[in-house]
């Protein structure tokens, strides 16, 4: 894949806003990640992030892209090394997520052509993420401040698209959206490694359905 010609960055951001929910998948191997995504899609989840903490992450991304194509918005997460950006995009990722923001990493992310979700927690972090080209600011770990903290951040940053990750579950989804989140990242509460390791595909699908049902229609 040639990032600059095949990824429509604005379209990807719009697609993330439309999905409102991204499953953050951390698996013990690529095969489990792929099966987990199959189960998430069966439950109605369309935003998918495969983290680089998953062994064989790029192989999983490539297989998910082959299986599900435009049915999902597919990205790579926990991007912490410059070379991972190109590897992820070549495999089929259209957005890249980093837990933080650092100038040694962001040039490679920008040059990939993918939409960028850069991590931030404090107001200074948000300014840094915006300066480095974030399309969406990943508020992480969002559980530390909850929806009230996001609401406070929205005061000085009313035009910023925020994606809180951590502390997102079916019960808190309405509060996060009401606080101004445009998309939500959900990890273990949506697709836990324990369920991935045990092959509880039906359990993952059922949990996905509960998350999707909690999204306002």
N, C-alpha and C positions, 0 to 999 in steps of 0.2 A: 504494500500500500504506500502510495506517495501522499504524505500528510497534506502538503500544501495544495494539492489538486483534488483530493478525494474527500477531505473532511470540510464540511461547512460548519465552522465553529459557532456561528450565530444560531444555526439550525439545531445544533446539539444542545446549546443552552436553552433554547425554547422547548426542546423535547424534555429536558430535565425539569423545567418548570411545569410542564404538562403532566409528567409522571408523579411529581410531588414526593416520591418515595424511592430511595436507592438502598438496595440490600448490600451491605458490606460483607463480602464472603471471605472468611479466613478458614481455609481447609488444610488438612494434613497432606493432601496430594491433589494433583490436577483432576484425576478421575472423580474424586469426591466433590470437588468444586463444580464440575460439569453436571453431575447428577443433582447436586443441590440446586443449581440454577434451573434445571429442568423442573424441579419441584416448585421453586419459587414462581416460575412463569405459569405453571399449572394453577397456582393460587392467585394469579392476577398481578404479580409484581413485574414491572417492566424496566425499572432502573436497576442495573447490575454493576457492582464494583468488585473486581477480583483483586485482592491485595497481593503485593509482592512478598508478603510473609508466607504465602502459599507456595510450596515447592512446585516448580513447573507452571508458574502463573501464566507465562506467555502461551504455553501449550493449551492451558485451559481457556484462555481468552480466544485463541484461534478456533478451538472446537465449538465454543459457545457462539461465536460469530457465524460459523458454518451451520450450526443447528438452527439458530433463531433469527439470524439476519436482522432485518429492520423491526422485528417484533420487540426487540429490547434496545435500550440505550445502554451501551456497553463501555465500561471504563476500567482503568487500572488504578489501584489505590496503594497507599503506603509507598509512594514513589520517593525514594531518598537518595538515589544515585543518578547522575545525568544520563548514563547509558540506558537506564530503564525506560526513559521516555520514548526513545526511538523504537526499542524492542516492543513496547506495548502497542504503539501505533501500527507497527508492521504486522502485529498479530491481529489487529482489528479494533483496538480501543479508540473511541472517539472523544473521551475525556480522561484527564489525568488528575489524581488527587494526591496531595502531599500533606502530611500531618502538620507541617509548619511552612515557613517561608524563609528561604536563604538565597542570597545572590549567587552562590556557587552552583546552585541547582536550577534556578529559574530560567536562565538562558536556554538550556536544553529543552525545558518544558515548552517555552514559547516557540522555539524553532520547530517543534514537532507538528505544529499546526492544530493540535487538539485543544479543546476547551479546558480551562484550568480552574481547579478548585484548590485554592491554597489555604493552609491552615492558619488560624489566628485565635487568640483568646482575649488579649487586651486591646484597647483602642490603638495603641502603638503598633500592635501586630496587624490590625486591620489596615492601617495606613501603609504598612510595609507590603502587605499582600496586594493592595490596590496599585502601589507603585511598581510592583513586579509583574503586573498584568493579569491579576486574577479576574476571571469572569464571574465566579461565585466565590465567596469567602466561606470556608469551612470553619464553623465555630466548634472548636475541639479543645478539651473535652467539655461538651456542652452541659453535661450533668453537674458540673461544678457550680454553675449559676442558675441553671434552669431557664424556663421561659421568661421569668422576670428580668434576668440579666440580658437576654436578647432584646427585650423591649427597651431596656436602658441604652443598649448599643445603637438601636435604631434611631435614638434621638439625634446624635451627631452624624449618623450615617443612614439617612432615610432612603437614599437611592441604591444602597448596596444590597445585592442578592445574597442572603445568608443561607447556609446549609448546616444546621446544628446536627452534630453527630455525638451520640452518647446521651443516655437518658430518654431515648425515643421509644415509646411503646404505644399500644392502642389506646391506653388511658390518657397519655400525655399529648397525643397527636393534635387534638383540637387546640390545646393551650399553645403549643409551638407555632401552629399556623396563625392563631390569633395574635401572637406576639410579633409576627412579621416574617417568619421563615417562608422561603419560596420552594424549598425542597428539603426533605428530611433524610438523614442517613441513619440506618438502623443495622446494627451488627448482630451480636450474640442473642439479643432478645427476639430477633426475627429468624436468624439462621445460625444456630449455635454450632460450635465445633463438635460438641458431644453428639448432637443429632447427625451431623455429617459423618462422624466416625462410626456411629452405630448403624448408619443406613436408614434412619427414620424418615424416609422421604414423605410419607403420608403426614407425619407430624409437621414437617416443614411446610407442606402445602396448606395444611389447616391453619397454621400460624400466619402464613402469608395472607390467607383469606381474611383473618381477623384484622390484620393491619390495613388491608385495602378497604374493608368495611368501615374502618374508623375514619377514613378520609372523607371530608364533606363532599357531598355530591353536588 
